[in-house]
Amino acid sequence: MIGITKMVCGTATVSEVLTYGRDSSRVPARLIQFSRDSIPVTVWNVTTACNLECMHCYASATKKPGRGELTFEEGIGLIDDLAEMKVPVLLFSGGEPLIRDDIFDLIKYASDSGLRCSISTNGTLITPEVAERLRESGAVYVGVSIDGLPETNDRFRGGKNAFNRAIEGLENAKQAGLNTGIRFTVTRYNYEEVPEIIDLLVEKEVPRFCLYHLVPSGRASFRDDITSRERRALVDYLFQKTLELHDEGINTEILTVDNPADGVYVYLKLKELDPDLADSAFQLLKYRGGDNSGRKIADIDMFGNVHPNQFWWDHTVGNVRERKFSDMWLNPEDDLIIKLRNKSLYLRGEKCGRCKFKDVCGGFRLRAMRAGDLWGDDPDCYLTKKEIGIA
């Protein structure tokens, strides 16, 4: 995750509350500690069921729950383990997590156990009553997925009136006092609508915009992706928009996910404008940048299988029914996990293997694997050879 607002302006909104709680004085020390250990932000996909059918769904969600999903009692045991580990954030995802009957009880138990809980949802089921129950259960953040303007979003997500219902859900969550944000997966079908979605977000006073670069998994594939030229232009726009919002005093945080090259690119742009700020941004990259799959990001699917991230379901580390998650993660025996935590030793390719920024970037390994070589070049890197010091 690349916090463009944090890098460019030295400020953040939801991210620090979500990760560190409301005591911002703890952030620097906690940030340094976070960089040193392997305690992961953990995604738990609590169900296969979803009321929509998104074309890019990495979980290939269906209308009904899958057979063999973790029970409530098993979920409680998992939460106990995560709480003992002191994972920084537990993200409830799906499918659509709000379809699960016991979701509020699970969030409350996790929150009462000391975990900071967030939920990733399509937003269409967040009535005022649901929003209030989320607040009462202890959720600290609600991320609503919106992937374009009404026509694009509804086609993309396979649901009539999905855009308007998602916006209503977002507003209901905000009215309930929850931290909120829009999650936008960029594809060749919607990238031109990013500016209008950010304008809408500002109008609605939603404090966070999180742009996800497409990961070819589940129902998504490379054919849905944007070009390197389009990606570079998009990050240019996000950079300038971040400055504009900051100058106007608008507290909206902009982040990107699943393309660590964004962090390097923003750093290089800052270096031309303000070397001191660029240096601070680079320090942030050293702590937070790069692909943290298998180290500070983990996924547990609805059946208890553990994966390096939420898109990497074709590799399973183990199952929490057979071995504690904490044991698998803190005492790894899985060869991929071990190598991902030392990935700079294995990088190769024309760009990634020779890049002077490989220790703070390293490409997105799963995307490289989908393109044919786990340790090779990330096909979505848009940096030039000159920019990465190999020209």
C-alpha positions in Angstrom: 0.0 0.0 0.0 1.4 3.3 -1.1 0.2 6.3 0.9 0.5 9.1 -1.7 -1.0 11.7 0.7 1.5 10.7 3.5 4.4 10.8 1.1 3.5 14.1 -0.6 2.0 16.0 2.3 3.3 14.3 5.4 -0.3 13.7 6.5 -2.8 10.9 6.6 -6.3 10.4 7.9 -7.9 7.0 8.2 -4.7 5.0 7.8 -3.1 6.1 11.1 -6.4 5.6 13.0 -6.9 2.2 11.4 -3.4 0.9 12.0 -2.3 2.7 15.2 -5.5 3.8 16.9 -6.1 7.4 17.7 -2.9 8.2 19.6 -1.0 9.6 16.7 2.1 10.2 18.9 2.7 6.5 18.7 2.9 6.4 14.9 6.6 6.8 14.3 7.8 4.2 16.8 5.0 1.8 15.8 5.9 2.4 12.2 9.5 1.4 12.7 8.5 -1.6 14.7 6.0 -2.6 12.0 8.8 -2.6 9.5 10.9 -5.0 11.6 8.5 -7.8 12.3 6.2 -10.1 10.4 3.0 -9.5 12.2 0.6 -9.1 9.3 -2.4 -7.0 8.5 -4.7 -10.0 8.1 -7.6 -10.4 5.6 -10.2 -13.0 6.5 -12.6 -13.9 3.8 -15.6 -15.0 5.9 -17.8 -16.3 3.2 -18.0 -17.2 -0.5 -21.6 -15.7 -0.7 -22.2 -12.4 -2.4 -25.3 -10.6 -3.7 -23.4 -9.2 -6.7 -21.2 -10.8 -9.4 -18.2 -8.6 -10.1 -16.2 -9.3 -13.2 -12.9 -8.9 -11.3 -13.7 -10.9 -8.2 -10.6 -12.6 -7.0 -12.7 -14.9 -4.8 -15.0 -16.0 -7.7 -17.9 -15.4 -5.2 -21.2 -17.2 -5.7 -24.8 -16.5 -4.5 -24.6 -19.0 -1.6 -22.0 -19.8 1.1 -19.6 -22.5 0.3 -19.7 -25.9 2.1 -17.1 -26.1 4.8 -16.7 -22.5 5.7 -15.3 -21.8 9.1 -17.9 -22.0 11.8 -18.5 -19.3 14.4 -16.7 -21.3 17.0 -13.7 -21.9 14.6 -13.8 -18.1 13.9 -13.6 -17.4 17.6 -10.6 -19.6 17.9 -8.9 -17.9 15.0 -9.6 -14.4 16.5 -8.1 -15.5 19.8 -5.0 -16.5 17.9 -4.8 -13.2 16.0 -5.4 -11.2 19.1 -2.6 -13.0 20.9 -0.3 -12.2 17.9 -1.5 -8.6 18.1 -2.1 -8.3 14.4 -2.4 -4.6 13.6 -5.7 -4.9 11.6 -8.2 -7.6 10.9 -10.0 -7.0 7.7 -13.3 -8.9 7.2 -13.9 -9.6 3.5 -15.8 -12.1 1.3 -17.7 -12.6 -0.9 -19.8 -10.0 0.8 -19.1 -10.3 4.5 -22.4 -8.7 5.5 -24.3 -11.7 4.2 -22.8 -13.8 7.0 -25.4 -14.0 9.8 -22.9 -13.8 12.6 -20.7 -11.1 11.2 -21.5 -8.5 13.8 -20.8 -11.0 16.6 -17.4 -11.9 15.0 -16.5 -8.2 14.7 -17.5 -7.5 18.2 -15.6 -10.4 19.6 -12.5 -9.4 17.7 -12.9 -5.8 18.8 -13.4 -6.7 22.4 -10.2 -8.8 22.1 -8.3 -5.7 21.2 -8.1 -6.0 17.4 -8.8 -3.1 15.1 -11.4 -4.3 12.7 -12.3 -3.1 9.3 -14.7 -4.5 6.7 -14.5 -4.6 2.9 -18.0 -4.5 1.4 -19.9 -3.6 -1.8 -21.9 -1.3 0.4 -25.3 -2.2 -1.0 -26.5 -3.9 2.2 -25.5 -1.1 4.6 -28.8 0.3 5.8 -28.9 2.8 8.7 -29.5 -0.2 11.0 -26.6 -2.2 9.6 -24.3 0.8 9.9 -25.3 1.3 13.5 -24.7 -2.4 14.2 -21.2 -2.1 12.6 -20.5 0.8 14.9 -21.7 -1.0 18.0 -19.7 -4.1 17.1 -16.5 -2.0 17.1 -15.6 -1.7 13.5 -13.3 1.2 12.9 -13.4 1.4 9.1 -15.8 0.5 6.3 -14.3 0.3 2.8 -16.9 0.4 0.1 -16.0 -0.9 -3.4 -17.1 1.4 -6.2 -15.6 0.9 -9.6 -16.8 3.7 -11.7 -19.8 6.0 -12.4 -23.3 4.4 -12.3 -23.4 2.7 -15.6 -19.8 1.4 -15.5 -20.1 0.3 -11.9 -23.3 -1.5 -12.3 -22.1 -3.3 -15.4 -18.8 -4.1 -13.7 -20.4 -5.4 -10.6 -23.3 -7.2 -12.2 -26.0 -5.6 -10.1 -28.8 -3.2 -11.0 -28.6 0.1 -9.2 -25.5 -1.1 -7.4 -23.8 2.3 -7.6 -26.7 4.2 -5.9 -27.1 1.5 -3.2 -23.3 1.6 -2.6 -23.3 5.4 -2.2 -26.3 5.1 0.2 -24.4 2.5 2.2 -21.4 4.7 2.3 -23.4 7.7 3.6 -25.2 5.5 6.1 -21.8 4.3 7.5 -20.5 7.9 7.6 -23.7 9.0 9.4 -23.2 6.3 12.0 -19.8 7.8 12.8 -17.6 5.2 11.1 -14.4 5.9 9.2 -15.2 5.3 5.5 -13.4 5.0 2.2 -13.9 4.1 -1.4 -12.0 1.2 -2.9 -11.6 1.5 -6.6 -10.1 -1.3 -8.8 -8.8 0.3 -11.9 -9.3 -1.5 -15.3 -9.3 -0.4 -18.9 -13.1 0.0 -18.6 -13.1 2.6 -15.8 -9.7 4.3 -15.5 -11.0 7.5 -17.2 -13.6 7.9 -14.4 -11.2 8.1 -11.5 -11.3 12.0 -11.4 -15.1 12.0 -11.2 -15.1 9.4 -8.5 -12.6 11.4 -6.5 -14.7 14.5 -7.0 -17.7 12.6 -5.7 -15.7 11.4 -2.7 -14.7 15.0 -1.9 -18.3 16.2 -2.3 -19.5 13.4 0.1 -16.6 14.2 2.5 -15.4 10.6 2.4 -11.9 10.7 3.9 -10.2 8.0 1.9 -9.7 6.9 -1.7 -7.9 3.6 -2.2 -7.0 2.7 -5.8 -6.3 -0.9 -6.4 -4.2 -1.9 -9.4 -5.8 -5.0 -11.0 -4.4 -8.4 -10.0 -5.1 -11.2 -12.4 -6.9 -13.6 -10.1 -10.3 -15.3 -9.9 -12.4 -13.7 -12.6 -9.9 -11.0 -13.5 -7.2 -11.3 -16.1 -4.5 -9.3 -17.9 -6.9 -8.4 -20.7 -8.8 -6.2 -18.3 -5.7 -4.2 -17.3 -4.6 -0.7 -18.4 -1.4 0.0 -20.3 1.8 1.3 -18.7 1.3 4.7 -20.3 -2.2 4.9 -18.9 -0.9 3.8 -15.5 1.8 6.4 -15.4 -0.6 9.2 -16.4 -3.1 8.0 -13.7 -0.4 8.2 -11.0 0.6 11.6 -12.3 -3.1 12.7 -11.8 -3.2 11.2 -8.3 0.0 13.1 -7.4 -1.4 16.4 -8.6 -4.8 15.8 -7.1 -3.2 15.1 -3.7 -1.4 18.4 -3.8 -4.6 20.2 -4.8 -6.7 18.7 -2.1 -4.0 19.5 0.5 -3.7 23.1 -0.6 -7.5 23.4 -0.4 -7.5 22.1 3.1 -9.5 19.0 2.2 -8.7 16.0 4.4 -9.0 13.2 1.9 -6.3 10.6 1.9 -5.2 9.0 -1.4 -3.5 5.6 -1.6 -2.7 3.0 -4.1 -2.4 -0.8 -3.6 -0.7 -3.7 -5.4 1.8 -1.8 -7.5 4.9 -0.8 -5.3 6.4 1.0 -8.3 4.0 3.8 -7.5 6.0 4.6 -4.3 9.2 4.9 -6.3 7.6 7.1 -8.9 6.1 9.4 -6.4 9.5 9.7 -4.6 11.2 10.6 -7.9 8.6 13.3 -8.6 9.1 14.7 -5.1 12.9 14.7 -5.6 12.5 17.2 -8.4 10.3 19.5 -6.2 11.6 19.2 -2.7 14.6 17.0 -1.9 14.0 17.2 1.9 10.4 16.0 1.5 11.6 13.4 -0.9 14.0 12.1 1.6 11.2 11.8 4.2 9.1 10.0 1.7 11.9 7.6 0.9 12.2 6.7 4.6 8.4 6.0 4.6 9.0 3.7 1.6 11.7 1.8 3.6 9.1 1.2 6.3 5.9 0.7 4.4 6.7 0.3 0.7 7.2 -2.8 -1.4 5.1 -5.9 -1.8 4.6 -7.2 1.7 2.8 -10.4 0.6 3.8 -13.3 2.9 5.3 -11.0 5.5 3.1 -8.1 6.6 0.1 -9.1 4.6 -1.7 -12.4 5.1 -5.0 -13.9 3.9 -7.2 -16.6 5.5 -10.0 -17.8 3.2 -13.5 -18.9 4.2 -12.3 -22.5 4.5 -9.4 -21.7 6.8 -6.7 -21.9 4.2 -3.8 -19.5 4.7 -2.3 -17.6 1.7 0.4 -15.0 1.1 -2.2 -12.4 0.2 -5.9 -12.3 -0.7 -5.3 -12.7 -4.4 -2.9 -15.7 -4.1 -5.3 -18.6 -3.5 -3.4 -20.9 -5.8 -0.8 -21.2 -3.0 -1.8 -22.5 0.4 0.6 -22.3 3.4 -1.6 -24.5 5.6 -5.0 -24.6 7.2 -6.0 -23.0 10.6 -8.0 -26.1 11.4 -4.8 -28.1 11.4 -2.2 -25.6 12.7 -2.5 -22.3 14.4 -2.1 -19.3 12.0 0.4 -17.7 14.4 2.6 -20.8 14.3 2.5 -21.0 10.5 3.3 -17.3 10.2 5.9 -16.8 12.9 7.6 -20.1 12.4 7.3 -20.6 8.7 8.1 -23.9 7.0 6.6 -22.9 3.6 9.3 -22.3 1.0 7.4 -19.5 -0.7 6.8 -17.6 2.5 10.4 -17.8 3.5 11.6 -16.6 0.0 9.0 -13.7 -0.1 10.5 -12.4 3.1 13.9 -12.3 1.4 12.7 -11.5 -2.1 15.5 -9.2 -3.1 17.8 -12.2 -3.1 15.8 -13.9 -5.8 14.7 -11.1 -8.1 15.7 -11.4 -11.7 14.7 -10.0 -15.0 15.6 -7.0 -17.1 14.2 -4.5 -14.6 13.4 -6.0 -11.2 16.6 -7.9 -10.9 18.8 -4.8 -11.7 16.6 -2.0 -10.2 18.4 0.2 -7.6 15.1 0.4 -5.7 14.4 -3.3 -5.4 14.8 -3.2 -1.6 11.9 -0.8 -1.3 9.8 -2.0 -4.2 10.6 -5.4 -5.7 7.6 -5.5 -7.9 4.3 -7.3 -7.2 5.4 -10.9 -7.1 2.0 -12.5 -7.8 1.5 -10.4 -10.9 5.0 -11.4 -12.1 4.1 -15.0 -11.5 0.9 -14.7 -13.5 3.0 -13.3 -16.3 5.2 -16.4 -16.2 8.1 -15.8 -13.7 7.6 -15.4 -10.0 10.9 -13.7 -9.6 10.9 -11.9 -12.9 9.7 -8.5 -14.0 6.4 -7.1 -12.8 4.6 -6.4 -16.1 2.8 -3.4 -14.5 6.1 -1.5 -13.7 5.9 1.7 -15.8 9.3 3.1 -14.6 11.9 3.7 -17.3 15.3 2.0 -17.1 16.9 5.5 -16.6 14.6 6.1 -13.6 15.6 2.9 -11.9 19.3 3.3 -12.6 20.0 0.7 -15.2 20.1 2.7 -18.4 
